[in-house]
């Protein structure tokens, strides 16, 4: 895929030239100022991590309604009808594309070894794994690392800001919401043409992701007294562990 090659080339260029400390500092300062301004102007809640709880609960209920009416039923049919190997292939294919952006973010975070591993995974899976449909890298001992620009900002020291539930996209923080457009444009699939194939693939990708958490969703429904609080706390803890895994 040409765009995968372009992303790999870009990553290799940055490996060779390094990342400007001045640029990183400027991005961090601007992001921190934006997050602080939003936190001050919207501090309407009692929980310091969730001052936007009123808004967030409305968005959570909206997303939950859409999920129950559309996303979950479609994902259930996908899970029940398609053979397991097809679902695995779909996940592998898009996971392989995602490894390119992960490699780039690992590099920006100073994780050179993880970045190199992700690059090798992409090359191996794309070449010998039928364009990424088969995961050759994992059995070969190349660990998959999932990184995004929200994590990169966190590693650079940008505070998370308030918890935020985005329409359709779900749990986030102000920092991660700021990073979301960059994550979209950093995804090689967003450049694939023709557009109708890209759009179809995007829908399949989302359905596959939803199908992968059907069991987790059922567990939350059965176990959590307040699903909103359960999901919020789990998300914030998970993001903290992803950014500071050794703490």
Secondary structure, DSSP 4 states (H G I P E B T S, - for coil): -HHHHHHHHHHHHHHHH---HHHHHHHHHHHHHHHHHHHHHT--SSSTT-TTHHHHHHHHHHHHHHIIIIIHHHHHHHHHHS-HHHHHHHHHHHHHHHHHHHHHHHHHTT-HHHHHHHHHHHHHHHHHTTTTTS-HHHHTT-------HHHHHHHTT----SEEEETTTEEEEHHHHHHHHHHHHT-GGGG-SSHHHHHHHHHHHHHHHHHHTHHHHHHHHHH-SSHHHHHHHHHHHHHHHHH-TT-
